[in-house]
Amino acid sequence: MRALTAGAGVAVAALALAGCTTTAAPEGGSSASGGTITIATTNAFTSFNGDTPEANLDTNGMVGYLTGVSGGLGLGGFQRLDKDFSVIDNTDFGTYEKVSDDPLTVKYTINEGLTWSDGQPINADDMLVNWAINSGYYDDAKLDESGAVTNGGTQYFTLAGSTAGLDSTAFPTISDDNMSMTLVYSKPFVDYELVNPIGKPAHVLAEKAGVSEEDFVKLLKDTPKGNPDAPVAPNATLKAAADFWNKGYDVTAMPTDASLLVASGPFIVTDFTPEQSITLGKNPNYKGKMSPSYDQLIIRFIGDANAQVTALQNGEVQAIQPQASADTLTALKNANATVHSGSQLAYDHVDLSFGGVFADANVREAFLKTIPRQQILDSIIKPVNPDANVLNSQVFLPTDGDQYETAVAASGYDKFTEPDIEGAKTLLNGATPTVRILYNTNNPNRVDSFRAIQQSAQQAGFNIVDAGSPDWGKLLGSGSYDVSIFGWVSPGAGNAALPQIFKTGGGGNYNNYSNATVDTLVDESQVTTDATKLADIKVKIDAETAKDYYGLPLFQSPGLFADNGSVQGIDYFGGQTGIVWNAQEWTLAG
């Protein structure tokens, strides 16, 4: 699944890709400390920076969360989320406080004596660099709905999320001891408590830009704010750092460059076998209370749920996070596994690419009329959750209660529950549009959804082209398809997903959607702190996108973890970090 963003500077992720598991018996036998824990997840690891649009995948986010260098809520920064999605302050790392309401002013202070895993000090340089990355402060590019630069300006750092919130801050104030950073917002920011100004190390990005950390920080202080109305030639040093941040952390093998592995959290990557597994050990320089009792965590990538269950049963892995299905639940029961299940803060959806075959609103509406949402729900979700219903909001989930019901009444998505082939034919008026559908061919649920849509749409006259790929995540936003079927997973906190997905040029706006009214509403959502008014804005966004025939939500995803009893502490969590959300607390059974 693709990740949604919790707040500015907070990456949120999830996209269910294929994976395969790795065998490893616990070192040290049944000892309560030391040893190895091996788990299996669905998607393969592809990047040490899951905060870019291309690398915004769940397994990348899990590793970033554990190592503390995701640029979001994690184990190596100022805050993380508890099981109920409340914010837990990581006071072992530092503190933050709101020092003024008008203007909104927040001060972050890092504890003395903390270092990165390579021994370099963690200080305000690192916070300033992460602020620069996530605020878009130096950008002077104007982007069209496809993300293309239209004025000759420069967009330095390409975010999966949005600069919303931080883009209203003035240049930060740094304390004399270089341990504190103070942000002053020109507008209220609804998600200010979710801003974690720690991501990639300043000294690593400086090195990649060919300068010292001191000179890199001086450059940031001396370079003026970007002005899209008066773009200038790009700053070569800043551009070099940004280019590395954007692409340099993507990997196809275990890096020989150790600087890619530098971490602030309790875990650090020690090995990586592409398409097979990634291994994390203890960060020797971590000074907090979240250091695990065991020596290493191996995450194997096993895309097939049955293969995950088999690996669990054979003792090759000790816990798994497979795609939920009735067959998987039955297999786990037969394997005498302990099952942890619940609803995910995630949903599958069908998005239409604006332009091309869908430039005509009638063609968009006609295609949506062919999608057999009830059939898809009945075949994929009902066997796991008999109480599930077709999802009728792009913004709310059924677990949101009255807000969800209000959104459904406003959007009218419930009118698209069953196919209306004759209505689609009328809108097409004899036309037979060719539509290319992108989906993950390694995900059985997405394959089933594609086939159901293909069969139904063809009845109305659409010519459906199978554009599915195991590398579908890399193709999002490429223009090589007209329809995409995938899933978003939320972190469980914040509102930054709204600009990420729906705003013109948003980091997750892969279908080039652009609506001036929605842009205005999204902007309002980021500065509205009144909960009732914010909910109303979200309902309006839902209704406006529905009127544009943006696409259709399909269903809220069920979640499933399982273990074989050899690991204690595994507990269900429906947010983006999945099974590893409390991996620092796990112990090997004695």
N, C-alpha and C positions, 0 to 999 in steps of 0.2 A: 504494500500500500504506500501511497504518497503521504508525506507528512504535512500537517497543517502547522501554522505558526502560533505560538502562545502569545507572544508579545514581541516588541521590537528587540532584536538581538536574541530572540528565543526561538530556536529551531524546533519544529514539531514534525514528526514524521510518521509515515507508514504506507507501505505499498507492498502487497503480498506477492513476492517473486518466488522462484524456485530455489531449493537448497539441497544440501546433501550432508549426511552426518559423519562424524568421526569417532573412532573408537578410542577409548582411553580408560583403563581401569584406574581407580583412585590410587595415587601414590600414598604409601603409608597405611594401606589397609583401611581399617575402620577407625583410625585415630580421629578424635574430635577436632584436631588442628592439623594444619598442613594438608597435603594431598591435592588431588585434581578433581574438579567437577566438570563434567561434559554435558552440554545440552545441545538440542537441535532446534533451529529455526528454519523458516521457509525460504527466505531470500538470501542471496549471496552478498558478500561484502564487496564494495567497489571503490570506496574512497574514504580517506581520513578526514574529509571535510564534507559532512552531510548537509551543509547549509547552502549549497548551490542548487539551482533548479534541476540539474542533471543528476546530482548525487543525493537528492532528498528522498532517500529510501530508509525503510525501517531498520534494517540491520546496521547500516551506516550510523543511524541515529543512536542505536543501542550502544555501539562501541564509543561514540562520542560522549554519550551520557556517563559511561563508566570511567572513561579516561579524563573527563572534565574539559574537553576541548571542542565541544560542539557549538559553542557560542550561544547555548541555550541553558535551560534549567538542567542541572546535573550534579554529579558528586564532587566536582572540582571547582565550584564557584560559590556565589552568595546564597543560592536557594535551590530547592528541589520540591517535588510534589509528594505528598503522602498518599495513602491508598484512597482517601476520600477526595483527592485533588486539592486539598488545602495546601498552602505554601508552608514549607519547613525552612527556616533560616539556618544556613550552614555557618554557625558562629565560629567553628573551628577555622574557617577561611577568613571571615571578616564580618563587618556589619554595614547596614545601610539604614539611613533615617531620612524621613521627610522633615526638612527644616523650615519649610514655608509652604503655605497653600497658594499664596498670591504674590509673586508668581510661583508656580509649582517648582520646588527646589529639593533635590535629593542628593545626599552626600554618601558616598561609598568609601569605606576604609578597610584596607587589607591588613590582616594581622602581621605583626613583625616576624621576621625570620622564616617566612615561607619561600620555598624554591620550586622551580619546575623540576621535572624528573631528571634533567641533565645538570642540575645543580645551580642554574642561573636564578637570580632572585625574581620573585613575583612582586611587582609594584605598580604604581600608577601608569607607567609607560604602557603596560599591557592593557589597562583599562582604556587609555586614550586611543590606542590603536584599534581596539574592538569597537569603541564608539565611532571612530572614523569609518570603519567598515560598514556598520549597521545604520548610520545616520544618512549616508549619501551626501555628506557635507560638501565634498569637493566636486561632485558631479555637476556638469554644466550641459548635459545632453537633454534634448527633448525627444521623447519616444512616441511612435505611433502605436496603434492598437496591437501591432505584431511585435512590438519591442524594438523596432528598427530606429536608429538615430536619424532625426530629420533636420538637424541644424548644424551638423559638423562638430558637435560637442563630444564630451567623453563621459561614459558611465564606467567608473572604475571597478567597483566590486559588484558582482552579479549575485543577488540574493534570491534564495528560494522563497523567502517571505517578503516582507515589506519594510520600508524605512519609516512607516507611520509612527508618530510619537517622537522618536529620536530626531526626525527631520525638523522638528520645531525647536530643538535645543540650540542654545548659543554655544560657542566654543567653550569646552569645560574649563573649570578652574582647578588647578593642580596644587596640592599643598606643598609647603616648603620641604617637607621630609619625603616627598614623592610617594606617599602611601595612601593618599586620599584623592578622590576626584568628585567634584560637585557639578551636577547638571541642573541647568535652569531652563525650564520649558516656557515657551511663549504662549502656549495654550494648555488647558487641562489635558491629561492623558490617562485614559481609563485603565490602561495596563501598566502603569508605572512600576507597580510592585513586582512585575514579572521581568523587568529589565535586568539582565545579568551581564555586566560589562567585562566579562572574561571569556576569551575564546582562544584564538591562536596566539602563541607567544610573540611579543614584539621583537625579541632578538632574532627569532627565526625569520620573520618576514623582512626585517632589516637586512639580514645576511643575504636573502634571496634577491633583494633589491640592490645589493652591492655596496651597502653603507653600514656604518656602525649603528647600534641602537640609539646612541646619543644623537647622531646626525639625522636619523630617521624621525625621531621625536621632534627635533628642531625644525625639520622640514614641515611636519604637520602643523606646528605652531606658526610658521612663517608663511604658509601657503594660504591665500585668501579663499573664502567660501566661493564655490562655483556659482556662476550666474548663467542660466540657460539662455537669457536674452542677449548675452555678450560672451559667447564661448571663446576660449583661448586654446592654444596648443596644449596637449596633455603634458603633465609633469612626468618626465621620463622615469624618475625614481619611484614615484607613487604608482605609476602604471606598471612598472616591473613587479612591485609588491602585489598589486591587485591581480596581475596575470597569474602569478604563482598561486595566490589564494584561490582564484577561480578554477584553475586546472591542475596545479602542481601536486595536489594531494590525492588525485585520482591514481589508482594503482592497478596493475595487472600481475604483480608479483610482490613478494616481500621486499620492501625498500632497502637499498644499500645505504641510502642517506638517512642516518639516524635522526636527523632533525625533524623528519615527518612524524616521528613517534613521540615527540616530547609531550608530556602530559602534566596536568595539575591535580588530577583525581587519584583515588586509591589504586587504580589499575593502570597498566601500561601494556601495549601490544608487544609481544615477544616473538610471534611467528604468524605467518599467513601463507596458506596454500590456496591459490585461486580456485574458486568454484567448489572448494571442499571445506575449509575451516579457517578460523582465526583464533589465536591463543593469546590470552591476557594473563600477565603475572602481576605481582605486587609492585607498586611504585616505591622504590627504596627511599625516596625523598619525601613521601607523603607524610604529613604530620598530624592529620586529623584522626577522629575516632572511627572512621568508616573503613579502615583497612580490614580486609576479609581475614577470617581465621584459616582459610585454605590457601594453597600456594598459587594455583592457577585455574583459570576458567577457559575451557575450550568451547567455542561456539561452532557447531557443524551446520552446514547448509544442506538441508534435505527438502526438496520441493514437494515430494510425494508424501502425503499424509500416511499412507500405509507403510511406506519405508521408514518413516519416523517411529511408528508404533513398533515395527519389527526391531528397529535398533534399540528401542527402550526395553522391549521384552528380552532381547539378547544380552542386555547389560552393556551395550556399546555406548549408550548415552544414559544419563540418569534422570533427565527431564526433557520435555519437548513442548513446542508451541506449534502444533499443526493447524491446518485449516479445519474449522469445525464442520463436521457432517455426521449424519446418522451412522454411516458405516464406520467412521473413525471412533465414535462413542462406543459402538458395539465391540470393535476390535480392542479398545482400551479396557472394556469390562472383561472381555475374555482373557486379557493379559494381566488381570488383577492389579491394574495401575490405579493410583490415586488421581482423581480427576478434579481440576479446578476450573470452573466455568462461569460465564456471565456475559452480559452484553458489552460489546466494545463501544467506545466513543468513535465509531467509524461507520462509514456507509459506502456501499457500491452505487455507482451512478453512470449514466450515459450522457456524455457531453457532445454537442454539435459544434464543429468548427465554423466560425462565422466567415463568410466569403466563399468563393467557389460555388459548389452545388447548393450550398445552404445560404447563399446571399438573399434568396427569395424566402420571405417569411412563410409563404404558403407551403413551400417544400419542407421547411423545418417543421411546421405544424403537421403536415401529412406524415412525415417520418415518425414523429412522436406518437401519432395515432396508431401506428403499427406495432409498437413495443408491447409485448405480452407480459406486463409486469406481474400480474397475479400468477400466471403460469411459472414465471421465473422464481417467484417467492415460494410457490407450492413445491417446486421440485428441488430447490436448493436449501431453503431456510426452514420451512415447516417441519421437515423431519427432525431438525435439531431443536427448534423452538416452535411448538404447535400454536403458541399464542401470538406469533409474529404477524404483522400486517404490512402491506405495501407502504413504503415510506413516501410521504407527501410533502416534504420540505427539503430545501437545499441548505437550510441554516439551522433548523432545530431537529432534535430527535424525539421520539415518543417519550423517552425518559424525562423530557423537559416539561411534561404535563400540560397545563393550560396554555402555556406559550406555544407549544406545538399545535394544539387545536386551533388557536387563533390564527397561526400562520397558514394552516391547511385551508381554513375558510377564506383567507385572503388570496392565496395563490391559485387555487383551483386545480392543483395537481391531481386531486382525486378523480377528476374527470377522465384521466388517462389510465385507469386501472386495467380495463380490458381493451383489446384492439378494436378499432373501428375501421375496418378495411374499406368499406364503401365510402365512408367519410374521407379517407385518405385518397381514394381514387378520384373523388370529386375535386379535391384540392389540386391534384396533379393534372387533371384535365387532359388525360391521354399521354402525358409525358412519362418517360421511363428513366429517371435520373440514375446515374451510377454513383454508388456510395461505398467508399473504402472504410472498413471498420478495423480499428486497432485495438488489440487486447493481448493479454498475456497467455500465450499458448501453453505455458507450463502450469497454469492455474486451472484446475478442473471446473471450478465455479464460473470463471470467466469464459471458458470454452462453452459451457452449457448455456450461458447467457447469450453469447454470440450466436450459437446455432438457433436458439429460439427466436431471436430477433431476425436473423437471416431468413428463416422459413416464413415468418409472418410478413416481413416487409416485401418479400418477393411477390406475395399475393396481391399487393397493391400496385405493383408495377416497378418497384425499385430493383435495380440491378446491383446486387450486393457483392462486393469484392472482399475476400478474406485478406486483410492486411495485418493479421495477428503475427506476433513475434515474441520469442523469449526475451528479446532485448527491448521490449516495448517502452520501458521507462526512459531509455535514451532517445526514443523517437517522439516523445511528447513535445508538442510545439514545433515539430520539424516541418509541418505542412505536407507530410506524406500520407495523410489520411483525412477523412471527413468526420468520422465519429470515433470516440474513444470510450472504452469501458474499463473503469478502474475504481479504486477505492481511496478515500481520504480517511486518515485517522487523526483525531484531535489529541492534544496533550491533556485536555481536561480543564484548562484554565485560559482565560484571556480571550481577546476579540480580534487578534491580528490576522486570523484566517480570512476575514472579510476583505481587506485590501489585497491580501495574497491571491485570492481566487477571482474576485469580481471586479476589481478596479482595473481600468485601462493600463496595460503594461505591468500588471502585478506579477510577482515572481512565480505564482502558480496558475496564472491565467494562460493556460496552454492553448485555449481555443480562440484566442484573439477577440474576446468579447469586449465591447465598448459601448457604454450607455452613459451619457452625461448626467442623467438623473441619479443613476446608481453610483457614479463616482462621487457626487455630492453627498449622497446618503452614507456612503462608506467613510468619507472624510468626517462626517458628523459623528459616526459611530466611535471614532477614535478619541473624541474630545467630550463625549457625553458620559458623565459620571452618575447621573440619575438612572437607576436600574429600570424604572418603568418607561422612561423616555427611550433608553437604549433598546429595550425589547421592542418598542414600537418601530424604531428605525430598522431593526432586523426584519420585522414582519414586512415592512415596505420594500426592503431589498429583495426578499423572497418573492413578493408579488410582482415586482418590476421585472425580475429575471424570467419569471414564468410567462409574463406577457410577451417577452421576446422569444419564447420557445427556445430557451437556453439549452435545455436538455431535460432529463428526467432522473430523479433519485429512484433507486430500486429498493433497497432494504438496509436496515441497520444490521451490522455484522455481528454474529455471535462470536464469542471468544472462548478459547480452550487451551489450558495448560494441563500437563500430566507428568507425574513422576513415579519412580519405582520404589520409593521409600528409603532410598539411600542418602537423600539430601533432606535436611530439615530447614524449614523457613520459607518454602515456596508458597506464595499466596497470590490469588488472582488480582489482576490489575487491568482495567480496560483502556488505559491510555496508550500513548505512542511507544513508550519504552518497553511495553509488553512484559514478558516473563522476567527480564533482568532488572525490573524497577527496584527490587530490594536485594539484589545479588550480593551486596556487601554484607548482608546479614545471614546469608546461608551458612550452614555447617554440615559437615559430613556426619551421618548417623553413627553413633558409637556402638 
